[in-house]
């Protein structure tokens, strides 16, 4: 997601609306994730944690009002 949507990620971080900007991609990613893991893991918040770790925490160098 971060590789194929780099501009959207950067703009979403800058404007503090990354979840709205990537709504369709995140929904598709969640569906893909849930189809490949156990029910217990799919029902946990691990996907959300991974999204924050990969998309947001790694984008700390992008100027934003959220930091």
Biopython code that builds the backbone (N, CA, C, O; Angstrom):
import numpy as np
from Bio.PDB.StructureBuilder import StructureBuilder

atoms = [
    (1, "UNK", "N", (0.822, -1.183, 0.000)),
    (1, "UNK", "CA", (0.000, 0.000, 0.000)),
    (1, "UNK", "C", (0.871, 1.253, 0.000)),
    (1, "UNK", "O", (0.621, 2.196, -0.751)),
    (2, "UNK", "N", (1.876, 1.250, 0.835)),
    (2, "UNK", "CA", (2.759, 2.411, 0.920)),
    (2, "UNK", "C", (3.566, 2.591, -0.360)),
    (2, "UNK", "O", (3.854, 3.720, -0.759)),
    (3, "UNK", "N", (3.927, 1.501, -0.998)),
    (3, "UNK", "CA", (4.723, 1.585, -2.220)),
    (3, "UNK", "C", (3.909, 2.081, -3.409)),
    (3, "UNK", "O", (4.382, 2.907, -4.190)),
    (4, "UNK", "N", (2.703, 1.586, -3.543)),
    (4, "UNK", "CA", (1.888, 1.907, -4.706)),
    (4, "UNK", "C", (1.091, 3.194, -4.549)),
    (4, "UNK", "O", (0.547, 3.709, -5.527)),
    (5, "UNK", "N", (1.017, 3.712, -3.346)),
    (5, "UNK", "CA", (0.220, 4.911, -3.074)),
    (5, "UNK", "C", (1.038, 5.965, -2.346)),
    (5, "UNK", "O", (0.520, 6.661, -1.472)),
    (6, "UNK", "N", (2.302, 6.088, -2.695)),
    (6, "UNK", "CA", (3.223, 6.968, -1.985)),
    (6, "UNK", "C", (2.699, 8.405, -1.874)),
    (6, "UNK", "O", (2.748, 9.006, -0.800)),
    (7, "UNK", "N", (2.205, 8.946, -2.976)),
    (7, "UNK", "CA", (1.710, 10.333, -2.959)),
    (7, "UNK", "C", (0.490, 10.481, -2.060)),
    (7, "UNK", "O", (0.366, 11.463, -1.328)),
    (8, "UNK", "N", (-0.413, 9.497, -2.117)),
    (8, "UNK", "CA", (-1.596, 9.542, -1.254)),
    (8, "UNK", "C", (-1.201, 9.459, 0.218)),
    (8, "UNK", "O", (-1.766, 10.156, 1.061)),
    (9, "UNK", "N", (-0.233, 8.605, 0.518)),
    (9, "UNK", "CA", (0.227, 8.462, 1.901)),
    (9, "UNK", "C", (0.809, 9.786, 2.386)),
    (9, "UNK", "O", (0.463, 10.260, 3.468)),
    (10, "UNK", "N", (1.684, 10.376, 1.595)),
    (10, "UNK", "CA", (2.298, 11.644, 1.990)),
    (10, "UNK", "C", (1.252, 12.732, 2.188)),
    (10, "UNK", "O", (1.297, 13.469, 3.173)),
    (11, "UNK", "N", (0.315, 12.834, 1.259)),
    (11, "UNK", "CA", (-0.713, 13.868, 1.374)),
    (11, "UNK", "C", (-1.633, 13.589, 2.568)),
    (11, "UNK", "O", (-2.039, 14.510, 3.276)),
    (12, "UNK", "N", (-1.951, 12.323, 2.781)),
    (12, "UNK", "CA", (-2.788, 11.956, 3.918)),
    (12, "UNK", "C", (-2.135, 12.266, 5.251)),
    (12, "UNK", "O", (-2.811, 12.663, 6.199)),
    (13, "UNK", "N", (-0.814, 12.087, 5.329)),
    (13, "UNK", "CA", (-0.075, 12.433, 6.545)),
    (13, "UNK", "C", (-0.076, 13.951, 6.724)),
    (13, "UNK", "O", (-0.356, 14.455, 7.811)),
    (14, "UNK", "N", (0.236, 14.666, 5.659)),
    (14, "UNK", "CA", (0.281, 16.130, 5.741)),
    (14, "UNK", "C", (-1.057, 16.713, 6.160)),
    (14, "UNK", "O", (-1.107, 17.634, 6.975)),
    (15, "UNK", "N", (-2.143, 16.181, 5.607)),
    (15, "UNK", "CA", (-3.480, 16.718, 5.873)),
    (15, "UNK", "C", (-4.190, 16.040, 7.047)),
    (15, "UNK", "O", (-5.323, 16.393, 7.375)),
    (16, "UNK", "N", (-3.524, 15.067, 7.680)),
    (16, "UNK", "CA", (-4.092, 14.312, 8.806)),
    (16, "UNK", "C", (-5.426, 13.660, 8.439)),
    (16, "UNK", "O", (-6.375, 13.689, 9.222)),
    (17, "UNK", "N", (-5.490, 13.073, 7.239)),
    (17, "UNK", "CA", (-6.695, 12.354, 6.827)),
    (17, "UNK", "C", (-6.340, 11.073, 6.065)),
    (17, "UNK", "O", (-7.034, 10.678, 5.128)),
    (18, "UNK", "N", (-5.265, 10.448, 6.481)),
    (18, "UNK", "CA", (-4.758, 9.286, 5.761)),
    (18, "UNK", "C", (-5.777, 8.153, 5.669)),
    (18, "UNK", "O", (-5.839, 7.464, 4.651)),
    (19, "UNK", "N", (-6.567, 7.953, 6.703)),
    (19, "UNK", "CA", (-7.535, 6.860, 6.675)),
    (19, "UNK", "C", (-8.676, 7.138, 5.707)),
    (19, "UNK", "O", (-9.234, 6.205, 5.130)),
    (20, "UNK", "N", (-9.026, 8.386, 5.524)),
    (20, "UNK", "CA", (-10.040, 8.739, 4.539)),
    (20, "UNK", "C", (-9.471, 8.627, 3.122)),
    (20, "UNK", "O", (-10.126, 8.108, 2.217)),
    (21, "UNK", "N", (-8.246, 9.118, 2.944)),
    (21, "UNK", "CA", (-7.605, 9.096, 1.627)),
    (21, "UNK", "C", (-7.402, 7.663, 1.135)),
    (21, "UNK", "O", (-7.579, 7.383, -0.050)),
    (22, "UNK", "N", (-7.038, 6.774, 2.025)),
    (22, "UNK", "CA", (-6.746, 5.387, 1.649)),
    (22, "UNK", "C", (-7.877, 4.423, 2.020)),
    (22, "UNK", "O", (-7.641, 3.221, 2.144)),
    (23, "UNK", "N", (-9.063, 4.915, 2.193)),
    (23, "UNK", "CA", (-10.183, 4.091, 2.635)),
    (23, "UNK", "C", (-10.375, 2.846, 1.767)),
    (23, "UNK", "O", (-10.485, 1.738, 2.292)),
    (24, "UNK", "N", (-10.416, 3.017, 0.456)),
    (24, "UNK", "CA", (-10.640, 1.872, -0.435)),
    (24, "UNK", "C", (-9.480, 0.882, -0.380)),
    (24, "UNK", "O", (-9.698, -0.329, -0.350)),
    (25, "UNK", "N", (-8.262, 1.384, -0.366)),
    (25, "UNK", "CA", (-7.089, 0.512, -0.317)),
    (25, "UNK", "C", (-7.002, -0.227, 1.011)),
    (25, "UNK", "O", (-6.639, -1.402, 1.051)),
    (26, "UNK", "N", (-7.335, 0.462, 2.096)),
    (26, "UNK", "CA", (-7.310, -0.182, 3.411)),
    (26, "UNK", "C", (-8.389, -1.256, 3.517)),
    (26, "UNK", "O", (-8.147, -2.315, 4.095)),
    (27, "UNK", "N", (-9.560, -1.002, 2.975)),
    (27, "UNK", "CA", (-10.638, -1.996, 2.996)),
    (27, "UNK", "C", (-10.233, -3.230, 2.199)),
    (27, "UNK", "O", (-10.478, -4.357, 2.630)),
    (28, "UNK", "N", (-9.615, -3.022, 1.043)),
    (28, "UNK", "CA", (-9.151, -4.137, 0.227)),
    (28, "UNK", "C", (-8.037, -4.902, 0.950)),
    (28, "UNK", "O", (-8.015, -6.133, 0.928)),
    (29, "UNK", "N", (-7.122, -4.182, 1.584)),
    (29, "UNK", "CA", (-6.046, -4.821, 2.332)),
    (29, "UNK", "C", (-6.556, -5.618, 3.513)),
    (29, "UNK", "O", (-6.073, -6.717, 3.787)),
    (30, "UNK", "N", (-7.531, -5.065, 4.209)),
    (30, "UNK", "CA", (-8.113, -5.773, 5.358)),
    (30, "UNK", "C", (-8.801, -7.059, 4.893)),
    (30, "UNK", "O", (-8.652, -8.111, 5.514)),
    (31, "UNK", "N", (-9.542, -6.964, 3.814)),
    (31, "UNK", "CA", (-10.229, -8.140, 3.274)),
    (31, "UNK", "C", (-9.216, -9.219, 2.885)),
    (31, "UNK", "O", (-9.415, -10.397, 3.184)),
    (32, "UNK", "N", (-8.157, -8.825, 2.235)),
    (32, "UNK", "CA", (-7.097, -9.757, 1.836)),
    (32, "UNK", "C", (-6.458, -10.395, 3.079)),
    (32, "UNK", "O", (-6.271, -11.610, 3.127)),
    (33, "UNK", "N", (-6.129, -9.583, 4.069)),
    (33, "UNK", "CA", (-5.535, -10.064, 5.317)),
    (33, "UNK", "C", (-6.457, -11.074, 6.008)),
    (33, "UNK", "O", (-6.027, -12.160, 6.397)),
    (34, "UNK", "N", (-7.724, -10.696, 6.151)),
    (34, "UNK", "CA", (-8.674, -11.551, 6.870)),
    (34, "UNK", "C", (-8.928, -12.875, 6.158)),
    (34, "UNK", "O", (-9.269, -13.870, 6.798)),
    (35, "UNK", "N", (-8.764, -12.890, 4.851)),
    (35, "UNK", "CA", (-8.980, -14.137, 4.106)),
    (35, "UNK", "C", (-7.826, -15.122, 4.284)),
    (35, "UNK", "O", (-7.940, -16.285, 3.899)),
    (36, "UNK", "N", (-6.718, -14.662, 4.864)),
    (36, "UNK", "CA", (-5.535, -15.509, 4.951)),
    (36, "UNK", "C", (-5.072, -15.820, 6.370)),
    (36, "UNK", "O", (-4.063, -16.502, 6.551)),
    (37, "UNK", "N", (-5.777, -15.341, 7.359)),
    (37, "UNK", "CA", (-5.384, -15.603, 8.743)),
    (37, "UNK", "C", (-6.525, -16.275, 9.493)),
    (37, "UNK", "O", (-7.646, -16.361, 8.993)),
    (38, "UNK", "N", (-6.229, -16.746, 10.688)),
    (38, "UNK", "CA", (-7.257, -17.383, 11.511)),
    (38, "UNK", "C", (-8.314, -16.366, 11.919)),
    (38, "UNK", "O", (-8.072, -15.159, 11.892)),
    (39, "UNK", "N", (-9.464, -16.853, 12.289)),
    (39, "UNK", "CA", (-10.556, -15.992, 12.731)),
    (39, "UNK", "C", (-10.139, -15.169, 13.935)),
    (39, "UNK", "O", (-10.469, -13.986, 14.025)),
    (40, "UNK", "N", (-9.415, -15.785, 14.865)),
    (40, "UNK", "CA", (-8.979, -15.076, 16.056)),
    (40, "UNK", "C", (-8.072, -13.896, 15.700)),
    (40, "UNK", "O", (-8.223, -12.804, 16.248)),
    (41, "UNK", "N", (-7.150, -14.116, 14.800)),
    (41, "UNK", "CA", (-6.240, -13.051, 14.388)),
    (41, "UNK", "C", (-6.981, -11.984, 13.583)),
    (41, "UNK", "O", (-6.722, -10.792, 13.744)),
    (42, "UNK", "N", (-7.891, -12.406, 12.730)),
    (42, "UNK", "CA", (-8.672, -11.458, 11.931)),
    (42, "UNK", "C", (-9.518, -10.554, 12.819)),
    (42, "UNK", "O", (-9.751, -9.396, 12.476)),
    (43, "UNK", "N", (-9.977, -11.065, 13.947)),
    (43, "UNK", "CA", (-10.820, -10.281, 14.845)),
    (43, "UNK", "C", (-10.019, -9.411, 15.804)),
    (43, "UNK", "O", (-10.592, -8.602, 16.534)),
    (44, "UNK", "N", (-8.710, -9.570, 15.808)),
    (44, "UNK", "CA", (-7.865, -8.727, 16.658)),
    (44, "UNK", "C", (-7.628, -7.394, 15.955)),
    (44, "UNK", "O", (-8.122, -7.175, 14.849)),
    (45, "UNK", "N", (-6.889, -6.524, 16.584)),
    (45, "UNK", "CA", (-6.604, -5.223, 15.974)),
    (45, "UNK", "C", (-5.208, -5.189, 15.342)),
    (45, "UNK", "O", (-4.646, -4.112, 15.141)),
    (46, "UNK", "N", (-4.654, -6.349, 15.032)),
    (46, "UNK", "CA", (-3.299, -6.424, 14.492)),
    (46, "UNK", "C", (-3.178, -5.732, 13.132)),
    (46, "UNK", "O", (-2.134, -5.153, 12.835)),
    (47, "UNK", "N", (-4.205, -5.778, 12.314)),
    (47, "UNK", "CA", (-4.156, -5.095, 11.015)),
    (47, "UNK", "C", (-4.039, -3.596, 11.226)),
    (47, "UNK", "O", (-3.232, -2.939, 10.567)),
    (48, "UNK", "N", (-4.832, -3.049, 12.134)),
    (48, "UNK", "CA", (-4.786, -1.609, 12.419)),
    (48, "UNK", "C", (-3.420, -1.195, 12.969)),
    (48, "UNK", "O", (-2.889, -0.148, 12.599)),
    (49, "UNK", "N", (-2.869, -2.003, 13.835)),
    (49, "UNK", "CA", (-1.535, -1.721, 14.391)),
    (49, "UNK", "C", (-0.492, -1.714, 13.280)),
    (49, "UNK", "O", (0.373, -0.839, 13.238)),
    (50, "UNK", "N", (-0.576, -2.687, 12.385)),
    (50, "UNK", "CA", (0.375, -2.761, 11.275)),
    (50, "UNK", "C", (0.246, -1.545, 10.361)),
    (50, "UNK", "O", (1.253, -1.012, 9.897)),
    (51, "UNK", "N", (-0.965, -1.107, 10.104)),
    (51, "UNK", "CA", (-1.171, 0.079, 9.265)),
    (51, "UNK", "C", (-0.502, 1.291, 9.898)),
    (51, "UNK", "O", (0.191, 2.046, 9.216)),
    (52, "UNK", "N", (-0.703, 1.477, 11.177)),
    (52, "UNK", "CA", (-0.083, 2.613, 11.866)),
    (52, "UNK", "C", (1.436, 2.487, 11.831)),
    (52, "UNK", "O", (2.131, 3.460, 11.538)),
    (53, "UNK", "N", (1.953, 1.305, 12.126)),
    (53, "UNK", "CA", (3.411, 1.105, 12.126)),
    (53, "UNK", "C", (4.030, 1.328, 10.753)),
    (53, "UNK", "O", (5.083, 1.956, 10.647)),
    (54, "UNK", "N", (3.401, 0.831, 9.716)),
    (54, "UNK", "CA", (3.988, 0.895, 8.376)),
    (54, "UNK", "C", (3.724, 2.228, 7.695)),
    (54, "UNK", "O", (4.637, 2.806, 7.105)),
    (55, "UNK", "N", (2.512, 2.720, 7.761)),
    (55, "UNK", "CA", (2.177, 3.942, 7.032)),
    (55, "UNK", "C", (2.478, 5.220, 7.802)),
    (55, "UNK", "O", (2.935, 6.202, 7.217)),
    (56, "UNK", "N", (2.234, 5.218, 9.075)),
    (56, "UNK", "CA", (2.313, 6.477, 9.817)),
    (56, "UNK", "C", (3.645, 6.639, 10.542)),
    (56, "UNK", "O", (4.309, 7.661, 10.370)),
    (57, "UNK", "N", (4.044, 5.677, 11.333)),
    (57, "UNK", "CA", (5.285, 5.829, 12.087)),
    (57, "UNK", "C", (6.494, 5.987, 11.182)),
    (57, "UNK", "O", (7.414, 6.737, 11.509)),
    (58, "UNK", "N", (6.509, 5.298, 10.057)),
    (58, "UNK", "CA", (7.635, 5.406, 9.130)),
    (58, "UNK", "C", (7.628, 6.723, 8.366)),
    (58, "UNK", "O", (8.613, 7.062, 7.711)),
    (59, "UNK", "N", (6.537, 7.461, 8.442)),
    (59, "UNK", "CA", (6.417, 8.720, 7.703)),
    (59, "UNK", "C", (6.764, 9.912, 8.584)),
    (59, "UNK", "O", (6.354, 11.033, 8.282)),
    (60, "UNK", "N", (7.493, 9.704, 9.640)),
    (60, "UNK", "CA", (7.831, 10.762, 10.575)),
    (60, "UNK", "C", (8.586, 11.930, 9.973)),
    (60, "UNK", "O", (8.587, 13.022, 10.540)),
    (61, "UNK", "N", (9.219, 11.721, 8.847)),
    (61, "UNK", "CA", (9.973, 12.804, 8.210)),
    (61, "UNK", "C", (9.065, 13.739, 7.404)),
    (61, "UNK", "O", (9.500, 14.819, 7.005)),
    (62, "UNK", "N", (7.825, 13.345, 7.160)),
    (62, "UNK", "CA", (6.880, 14.167, 6.417)),
    (62, "UNK", "C", (6.341, 15.243, 7.344)),
    (62, "UNK", "O", (5.860, 14.943, 8.437)),
    (63, "UNK", "N", (6.419, 16.479, 6.917)),
    (63, "UNK", "CA", (5.920, 17.586, 7.729)),
    (63, "UNK", "C", (4.404, 17.450, 7.895)),
    (63, "UNK", "O", (3.666, 17.284, 6.924)),
    (64, "UNK", "N", (3.966, 17.523, 9.144)),
    (64, "UNK", "CA", (2.549, 17.350, 9.442)),
    (64, "UNK", "C", (2.206, 18.011, 10.763)),
    (64, "UNK", "O", (3.063, 18.175, 11.632)),
    (65, "UNK", "N", (0.954, 18.387, 10.903)),
    (65, "UNK", "CA", (0.488, 18.951, 12.166)),
    (65, "UNK", "C", (0.268, 17.881, 13.224)),
    (65, "UNK", "O", (0.084, 18.199, 14.399)),
    (66, "UNK", "N", (0.285, 16.597, 12.812)),
    (66, "UNK", "CA", (0.027, 15.534, 13.783)),
    (66, "UNK", "C", (1.248, 15.194, 14.628)),
    (66, "UNK", "O", (1.113, 14.455, 15.603)),
    (67, "UNK", "N", (2.427, 15.696, 14.299)),
    (67, "UNK", "CA", (3.590, 15.491, 15.161)),
    (67, "UNK", "C", (3.985, 16.768, 15.804)),
    (67, "UNK", "O", (4.948, 16.802, 16.570)),
]
sb = StructureBuilder()
sb.init_structure("model")
sb.init_model(0)
sb.init_chain("A")
sb.init_seg("    ")
for serial, (resi, resn, name, xyz) in enumerate(atoms, 1):
    if name == "N":
        sb.init_residue(resn, " ", resi, " ")
    sb.init_atom(name, np.array(xyz, "f"), 0.0, 1.0, " ", f" {name:<3s}", serial, name[0])
structure = sb.get_structure()
